[in-house]
Amino acid sequence: MRRGRRSDTRRRLSEAELAAAIGYRGAVCPLSPSEITDWAGRLGGAGANRERRLRNLVTYWFAQASLFSGVKQASEEGRVRGFVNRRLAQGDSPDAIALPKHLHRVDKWLPEIAERLSNVRSELLALPGDVVAALRVGFGDYDRGLDQLAALAVMLNSIAEAWHRPRPGQPSLEMESDAVGLLIRAVEDFTEAEFPSPRSYKRLAEIEFVRLLAERLFPQSTRPKIDTMLRHFHERRRGKARGGRPSAQRKQL
């Protein structure tokens, strides 16, 4: 069995604890017996006992990751329901409600709203002079309202620029990467070694195994998206490792 630096100091669950947790939750292994046999050998743990260990670890951690991933789905569904309910409250018919293209990307949605506000302001500025005069007579705050439209568009764009967002052209997938981190625990518990960098060429079996589990957990995700989840996990772990090292000054103290 390959051994390496442990990724953390958490206590590994015993076989009895795994079996009890799996039985309590009624969890089911996402891999077939033949897949477990194949991957146990590829991960350096052939034999009936090692296969049972891998199956229990995968079953337990996959169930944990499934619960975690469900939070993401519920959050997205809640955001959609909230948007639709607001539109219904405004009097829109259900058939007339179209979800914004970037409902789950605030950094893209806000600029779209800002652009619409700017277009409305431009149309108001283009109104005939007699109409504008009537608006100013009837509504003393008309000019102030125009200024506020412009200011609101600037506010939305400013928030969008400062909003935490992924690299250009990619969804964030940060929450999904947390679920993938749970799948990685199954591999680390089995190999008793820290999971390698997603770019490693020497330990491809571990990386490919996690990719397989992630594909079962997120069947709609493409290979590039899963690789993005792995990268997020690795960068987060590497950042924690750097932040956890005491400085030279602290050592002297």
C-alpha positions as CSV (number, residue, x, y, z in Angstrom):
1,M,0.0,0.0,0.0
2,R,1.2,3.5,-0.9
3,R,1.7,5.7,2.1
4,G,2.5,9.4,2.2
5,R,1.9,12.5,4.2
6,R,-1.5,12.6,5.8
7,S,-3.8,15.3,4.6
8,D,-5.1,16.0,8.1
9,T,-5.3,14.7,11.6
10,R,-8.9,13.6,11.5
11,R,-9.6,10.1,12.9
12,R,-10.4,7.5,10.3
13,L,-13.6,5.5,10.8
14,S,-13.2,1.8,11.6
15,E,-14.8,-0.9,9.6
16,A,-17.5,-1.4,12.3
17,E,-18.2,2.4,12.4
18,L,-18.5,2.5,8.6
19,A,-20.8,-0.5,8.4
20,A,-23.0,1.0,11.2
21,A,-23.2,4.4,9.5
22,I,-24.0,2.8,6.1
23,G,-26.7,0.6,7.6
24,Y,-28.3,3.5,9.5
25,R,-28.5,5.7,6.4
26,G,-29.3,2.9,4.0
27,A,-26.5,4.1,1.7
28,V,-25.8,2.3,-1.5
29,C,-22.4,2.1,-3.2
30,P,-22.4,4.0,-6.6
31,L,-20.0,1.5,-8.1
32,S,-20.6,-2.1,-9.1
33,P,-18.7,-5.0,-7.5
34,S,-16.6,-5.5,-10.6
35,E,-15.7,-1.8,-10.5
36,I,-14.7,-2.0,-6.8
37,T,-12.5,-5.0,-7.6
38,D,-10.8,-3.3,-10.5
39,W,-10.2,0.0,-8.6
40,A,-9.0,-1.7,-5.4
41,G,-6.3,-3.3,-7.5
42,R,-5.4,-0.1,-9.3
43,L,-5.2,1.8,-6.0
44,G,-2.8,-0.7,-4.6
45,G,-5.2,-2.7,-2.4
46,A,-6.2,-6.0,-4.0
47,G,-7.9,-8.7,-1.9
48,A,-11.3,-9.3,-0.4
49,N,-10.6,-7.3,2.8
50,R,-9.3,-4.3,0.8
51,E,-12.2,-4.5,-1.6
52,R,-14.6,-4.4,1.3
53,R,-12.8,-1.5,2.8
54,L,-12.9,0.5,-0.5
55,R,-16.6,-0.3,-1.0
56,N,-17.5,0.8,2.5
57,L,-15.4,4.0,2.2
58,V,-16.9,4.9,-1.2
59,T,-20.4,4.1,0.0
60,Y,-20.1,6.2,3.2
61,W,-18.3,9.3,1.7
62,F,-20.5,9.3,-1.5
63,A,-23.6,9.4,0.7
64,Q,-22.1,12.3,2.6
65,A,-21.2,14.1,-0.6
66,S,-24.7,13.5,-1.9
67,L,-26.2,15.3,1.1
68,F,-23.8,18.2,0.6
69,S,-24.5,18.4,-3.1
70,G,-28.2,18.5,-2.3
71,V,-27.7,21.8,-0.5
72,K,-26.5,23.4,-3.7
73,Q,-29.4,22.1,-5.7
74,A,-31.9,23.3,-3.1
75,S,-30.2,26.7,-3.0
76,E,-30.5,27.0,-6.8
77,E,-34.1,25.8,-6.8
78,G,-34.9,28.3,-4.0
79,R,-33.4,31.1,-6.0
80,V,-35.5,30.2,-9.0
81,R,-38.7,30.0,-6.9
82,G,-37.9,33.3,-5.3
83,F,-37.5,35.0,-8.7
84,V,-40.7,33.4,-10.1
85,N,-42.7,34.3,-6.9
86,R,-41.6,38.0,-7.2
87,R,-42.7,38.1,-10.8
88,L,-46.0,36.6,-10.0
89,A,-46.5,39.1,-7.2
90,Q,-45.9,41.8,-9.8
91,G,-48.8,40.5,-11.8
92,D,-46.9,38.5,-14.5
93,S,-48.6,35.4,-15.8
94,P,-46.7,32.1,-15.3
95,D,-46.3,31.6,-19.1
96,A,-44.8,35.1,-19.5
97,I,-42.0,34.6,-17.0
98,A,-38.6,33.9,-18.5
99,L,-35.7,33.2,-16.2
100,P,-32.6,35.4,-16.7
101,K,-29.8,33.7,-18.6
102,H,-27.4,34.4,-15.7
103,L,-29.7,33.7,-12.8
104,H,-27.0,31.9,-11.0
105,R,-24.2,34.3,-11.9
106,V,-24.7,37.5,-10.1
107,D,-21.6,39.0,-11.7
108,K,-23.3,38.7,-15.1
109,W,-26.9,39.3,-14.1
110,L,-26.4,42.7,-12.5
111,P,-24.7,44.2,-15.6
112,E,-27.7,43.0,-17.7
113,I,-30.1,44.8,-15.3
114,A,-27.8,47.9,-15.4
115,E,-27.9,47.9,-19.2
116,R,-31.7,47.8,-19.2
117,L,-31.8,50.7,-16.8
118,S,-29.4,52.7,-19.0
119,N,-31.6,52.0,-22.1
120,V,-34.7,53.1,-20.3
121,R,-33.0,56.3,-19.3
122,S,-31.8,56.9,-22.9
123,E,-35.4,56.4,-24.1
124,L,-36.7,58.9,-21.6
125,L,-34.0,61.4,-22.7
126,A,-35.2,61.0,-26.3
127,L,-38.8,61.9,-25.5
128,P,-40.2,65.0,-27.3
129,G,-39.6,68.3,-25.6
130,D,-43.3,68.9,-24.8
131,V,-43.6,65.5,-23.2
132,V,-40.6,66.2,-21.0
133,A,-41.9,69.6,-20.1
134,A,-45.2,68.0,-19.0
135,L,-43.4,65.4,-16.9
136,R,-41.3,68.2,-15.2
137,V,-44.5,70.1,-14.4
138,G,-46.4,67.1,-13.2
139,F,-43.5,65.6,-11.3
140,G,-41.0,67.9,-9.6
141,D,-38.6,65.0,-9.1
142,Y,-38.5,63.9,-12.7
143,D,-34.9,65.1,-13.4
144,R,-33.8,63.6,-10.1
145,G,-35.4,60.3,-11.1
146,L,-33.3,60.3,-14.3
147,D,-30.2,60.9,-12.3
148,Q,-31.1,58.1,-9.9
149,L,-31.5,55.7,-12.9
150,A,-28.0,56.5,-14.0
151,A,-26.6,56.2,-10.4
152,L,-28.4,52.8,-9.9
153,A,-26.8,51.4,-13.1
154,V,-23.4,52.5,-11.8
155,M,-24.1,50.8,-8.4
156,L,-25.1,47.5,-10.0
157,N,-22.0,47.4,-12.2
158,S,-19.8,48.3,-9.3
159,I,-21.2,45.4,-7.2
160,A,-20.8,43.0,-10.2
161,E,-17.2,44.0,-10.6
162,A,-16.5,43.3,-6.9
163,W,-18.6,40.1,-6.7
164,H,-16.7,36.9,-6.1
165,R,-16.6,35.2,-9.5
166,P,-14.8,32.4,-11.2
167,R,-12.2,32.6,-13.9
168,P,-13.5,34.0,-17.2
169,G,-15.9,31.6,-19.0
170,Q,-16.2,29.1,-16.2
171,P,-18.9,28.6,-13.5
172,S,-17.6,28.9,-10.0
173,L,-18.3,25.3,-8.9
174,E,-16.9,26.1,-5.4
175,M,-19.7,24.4,-3.6
176,E,-19.4,21.4,-5.8
177,S,-15.7,21.2,-5.0
178,D,-16.6,20.8,-1.3
179,A,-18.6,17.7,-2.2
180,V,-15.7,16.4,-4.3
181,G,-13.5,17.0,-1.3
182,L,-15.6,14.4,0.6
183,L,-15.1,11.9,-2.3
184,I,-11.4,12.5,-2.0
185,R,-11.5,11.5,1.7
186,A,-12.6,8.0,0.6
187,V,-9.4,7.7,-1.5
188,E,-7.2,9.1,1.2
189,D,-8.7,6.8,3.8
190,F,-8.0,3.9,1.5
191,T,-4.5,4.7,0.4
192,E,-3.5,6.4,3.7
193,A,-1.8,9.1,1.6
194,E,-2.6,12.7,0.8
195,F,-4.5,13.1,-2.4
196,P,-2.1,14.4,-5.2
197,S,-2.3,17.5,-7.3
198,P,-4.8,17.2,-10.2
199,R,-1.8,17.7,-12.5
200,S,0.2,14.7,-11.1
201,Y,1.3,12.1,-13.6
202,K,2.6,9.6,-11.1
203,R,-0.7,8.9,-9.3
204,L,-3.2,9.1,-12.1
205,A,-5.3,6.2,-10.6
206,E,-6.3,8.2,-7.6
207,I,-7.2,11.2,-9.7
208,E,-9.2,9.1,-12.2
209,F,-11.0,7.3,-9.5
210,V,-12.2,10.6,-7.9
211,R,-13.2,11.8,-11.4
212,L,-15.3,8.7,-11.8
213,L,-17.0,9.2,-8.4
214,A,-17.6,12.9,-9.3
215,E,-19.2,11.9,-12.6
216,R,-21.6,9.6,-10.6
217,L,-22.3,12.4,-8.1
218,F,-22.8,15.1,-10.8
219,P,-24.0,13.3,-13.9
220,Q,-24.7,16.5,-15.7
221,S,-21.2,17.9,-15.3
222,T,-18.6,17.7,-18.1
223,R,-15.1,16.5,-17.7
224,P,-13.7,20.1,-17.7
225,K,-16.2,21.1,-15.0
226,I,-15.1,18.2,-12.8
227,D,-11.5,19.1,-13.4
228,T,-12.4,22.6,-12.2
229,M,-13.8,21.2,-9.0
230,L,-10.6,19.2,-8.4
231,R,-8.6,22.3,-9.0
232,H,-10.7,24.4,-6.6
233,F,-10.2,21.7,-3.9
234,H,-6.4,21.5,-4.4
235,E,-6.0,25.3,-4.4
236,R,-8.1,25.7,-1.3
237,R,-6.0,23.0,0.5
238,R,-2.7,24.5,-0.7
239,G,-3.8,27.9,0.5
240,K,-4.7,26.5,4.0
241,A,-1.3,24.8,4.1
242,R,0.5,28.0,3.4
243,G,-1.6,29.9,5.9
244,G,-1.1,27.4,8.6
245,R,2.7,27.6,8.6
246,P,4.1,29.7,11.4
247,S,6.3,32.6,10.4
248,A,9.9,32.8,11.3
249,Q,9.1,35.5,13.8
250,R,6.6,33.3,15.6
251,K,9.1,30.5,15.8
252,Q,11.5,32.9,17.5
253,L,8.9,33.9,20.0
